[in-house]
């Protein structure tokens, strides 16, 4: 049963029901208080737990966040980075009251993460996800919660516990590229498709996951295009499929990969149930992306190449296109960037190449 009481210039709604915790909330108008009380009573009648801003705990918000994502068709993927972050936050803040979360408590968590070896950008991702959970889940439950993470951010920055992602400018030199390919020639027992995969990555600016998600059905042989499914997008997480041009000899490299038929039984199963994941034979590069990163690191270590990552080949491809005279819209067609500011992070031009291009222009003008 709900009671509506005037407290000064505001109205306080309180809902009591046998076997349930009393829940109260204050509003500017009596009508708003009555509407909220009715909605809470409906939720209780349906057998649902209704959260109270004063008593809801962070662990409850995290679980509700996961449930809501699942119900909305955008579940948190198991073993994804987001999944690990949410689990880490739940382990840390399970019993903390959301309304009482303080800067001191958040700083304590950040300090613990730093001591465990996490960098400032990684800690910042944890704090951002905590803020996302409290903001969105609190809103869904009709709770007014303080912006604890927003309030804590200036202190976290001041203590150097969080930081923005650092711009990476590493590009492989021609000599380093030659050494990496030589290592794979010297070690044929490693994945034989690795040199071809690296060649495609260096020309088409694929992300690692995009390369390993490429299927034979994604290749437009007539136009030398590849369909990148669910391409990374700042807002659109699913369905952002893009056709990109296969640069240089990357089309020929892809087409020479061994192709194996999909078992008939599996193909029939997919016809009946489209949600069945693709068979491994449908993919062009059939080994594991983690294996690719491991072998790339082994090649670099063996050849004395320091601080070079597989993802740096995406930087190399992007920068090489600009050095070849491609315009921003053309490069974005390859890389998939929607904003020049993001594309700029992957553009590490060689000053010597720019100077050479400038001299050629002067000679032609003369």
N, C-alpha and C positions, 0 to 999 in steps of 0.2 A: 504494500500500500504506500502511496506517495503522499508526502506533505509538502506544501509550498508556504514558505515563511518569508516575510519581508525583513531584510536586515539592512537598516539605513536606507539608502537609495537603490539597493539591489534586491534580488529575489533568490532565495536559497531553496533548491529542490532536494528532497531527501527520500530515498526509496528504501523501504524495509519490507522484507519477506522472510517468513519462517524458514530457517535452515540456510539463509543467505546472509552475507555480510552487508551491513548498512552502507549505502552509497549516496554521496551528496555532491552537489555542484552548484555554484552561484552564477546567476545571469543578470543581465541589465534589465530585462523585462520579465513580467510574470508569464507572458505567453511563451517565451523561449524556455523558461523553467518548466512549464507544464508539458511542452512538446518533448523536451528531453526526458522528463520523468515517464511519459507514456512509452517512449521508445525503449527505455531501460526495462520497463515492466514487460514489454513484448519479448525482448531478448531473454529475460529470466523465464517467462512462460514457455519459451521454446527450448529451455534446458541449457542455454548457453551461459557461460561465465561472463559476467560484466566487470570490467576492470575499473578500479577507482584510482584516480591520479595520485592519491596520497599513499596507496599501498601497493600499487603495481611494481613489480620488480623487473629489472633489465632482462633477466633470463626469460620471463614471460613474453616480453616484447619481441625478443629474438625468435622464439618459437612461433609467435603469431605472425611475424614477418615472413618466415619460411612458409607457413600455411597459406598465407595470402598470396604469395608468389606462385605457389603450386596451384591454387584455385584459379588464378588469373591466366594460367597457361604459360607462365614464364618462370618455371621452377629454378631453384638454385641447383646447378649441376653438381652431382656428387664428385668429390675429389678435385673440384675446381678451386682456383685461388680464393674466390668469394666464399665457397663452402668452408675452407680452412680458416678464413678470417672470422666468419660468424661463429665457428666452433671455439676459436680462441677467445673471442669476446664473451661467449656464454660461459666458458670455464672461469674467466676472470670476474665477470660481473653478475653471475647467476643470482646471488642473494642481495645485490645492491638495490635499494629503492630508487626507481628512476627519477622521482621528484627531488631526491636528496643527493643526486650525483654532483660532486663538487670538483672544482679545479684541482684541489689537492689529490683527490682520488684518481683522477685521470692522469695527472703528472706521475703519480706512483706507478700506474700501469705502464706509461711510456718509458719510465726509467728502467723498469724490469725488462721491457722488450729490448731496450738499448743494451743492457748488460748481457742479454742472451745472444747479442750479435746482430740484431736487426738495425738496418740503417734508417736515417731520418725519413726517407721517402716511404719505406715500408711501414714505419710507425704511423706516418701521416695517412696511409691507406686504411689502417686499422681505425684510427680516430674518425676518418670520414665515414666509414661504414657504420660505426657506432652512432654518429649523428644522423645518418640516413634512416637507420632502424627506429630511433627515438622519434624523429620528425614524422615519418610516414605512418608508422604503426600507431603512434600516439594520436595522430589525426584520425585514423580509421576507427579508433576506439572512442573518439570524442573526448580525449583527455588533453588538458592544457599542461604541457611539461616544459620546464625551462630548457633553453638552448645551452645545455651544459658544455657540449663540445665547442660551440662557437665562443662561449665565454672563456674557455680554457686555451684557445688557440694562441692568443698573444703571449701568454706565459710559456707555452710549449715552444714557440718560436724563440723567445728570449733565452730559454735554457738550451737551445740547439737540439731539442728532442725530435723535432719534425722539420722537414725541408721539402721543397719542391723537387721534382725529378730533374736530375742534371742532364743537360744537353750532351749527347754523345757525338763526338766528331771523328771517331775512328774509321778509317778506310784502309783496306788492304792495298799494299803497293803491288805493282806488277811482279816484282821479285817474290813477294810473299804468296801471291796467287800461284805462281809457277811452282813454288816449293810444296804447297798444299796438294796440288794435282800430282806432283811427283811422288809424294808419300803414298797416295792411293795406288799408283802404279807399282810401287814397291811392296804394297800389302794387298795383293789380290784376294786374300782370304776375307778381307773386310767387305762390306756391302758393295757389290759391283756397280750398282746404280748411283752411288754417291757422287762420282765426278759429273754425271749427267744432271743430277739434281742441283748441284752447285752451279753448273753452267746456266741452267734455266733461272735460278734464283738471282744470279748476277746480272741477268739481262732484263728480267721482267719484274723485279722488285716484289716478288711474292713474299708474304710472311710464311713462316715455317708451317703453320697449321693449314694455310691455304694450299700449299704445295701437296701436302699429304691428304687433303680432302678432294683433290682433283680426280674426277672419274673420266672414263673413256667417253661417256655420253656428254661430258662437258666441253668437248673439243669440236669446234666448227672448222672442219678441215678445208672447206671452200674459201673461208675468209681468214684463216689463221688466227682464230680467236679462242679464248678459254673462258668458261663461265666460272666465276668465283662465287660460291654459295655463301649466303649469310655473312657477307663481308663486314668487317669491323666498321661500326658506325657510332657516333656519339650518342644517338638517341634510338635508332632502329636496330634492335638486337637480333631480330629474326626476319628473314625474307628479303634482306638487302643483297640480292643477287646482281652481279655486274659482269658484263662481257669485257674482257681486256685483250689488247693486241699481244700476240706472241712475238717479241722483238728478236731481231737477229736470226740466229739459226735455232731458236728455242723450239719452234714448231717441229723441225726435223728431229731434234733431240728427243722430244716427247714421243713422236711417232715411231721411233726405233726401239722403244721400250717393249719388252715381251708382254704379249697379251694372252690371257688365259680365259677360257669360257666360264661363265657362271653356271654352276650345277642347275639342272632343270628343276629339281625339287625345290631348290632355294628360290629360283625365279618364280615358280608357281606360288610359293608361299607369300612372296612379296606382292603378287597380283591380288591375292585374297586380302592381305593385310599390309597396306602401304606404310604403316608405322614400323615394320620390320627393318632394321638397319641394313645398309648396303652390304653385300658380300665383299670380302677382301679382293676378289678378282675384278671387281668393278673399278678399283682404284688404280691409277697409273703407277704411282710409287707405293709399293706394297709392304715396305718395311716400316718400322716404328719411328716416329719423329724424335723420340728420346734417343734412339740409336744414332740418328743423324747428328744430333748435337754432341753425343759422346765421341763419335769417330772424328768429327771436325776438331774437337778439342785435342784428341790424341795426335792428330796431324800437326796442329799448331805447336803443341808441346814438343813433339819429336823434332820439329824443324826450328825450334827456338823462336817462335813467333809469339810475342807477348800481347795480352789484352786484346785479342780479336775474337769476336763472337760470330756465330752463324748469322744472327740477325743483322750484323754489320754489312752483309752482302746486299741487304735492302737499301742501306745508305749508299753503297757503292753504285747500285743500279740507278738510283734516283739522281745522284750527283752526275753520273756519266751522261745521262740524258740531257741535263742542262748544259753540260760542257759541249755536247754535240749540237747545241743550238735549238733544242726543243723549247717551246713556250710553256708557260705555267699550265694552261688548260690541257695541253697535250700530255704533259708529264702526269697530271692528276688523273687522266684517263687510264694510265698504267698503274699508278700507285693507289688510286681509290680515295685520295684525300679530298675532303669537302671544303677545306679552309686553308688558305695560303700560309697561315701562321703555323698550322700543324705540318704542312708540307715542308716548310722552311727548316724544321728540326731535322729532317732527313737529307738536307741539301748541304753537303760539305764540299764546296768547290775547291779545286786546286788553284791557288793564285797564279802559279806558273802557266797553267792552261789558259786562264783568263787573260793574262798578259800576252800570251802567244796569239790568242784570238784577236786581241786589240791591235797587235802589230800587223796582222794579215789585213785587217780592215783599212789601216792607214796606207798600206802598200797598194791595195786596190783603188783607194780614193786618189792616190797620186797618179 
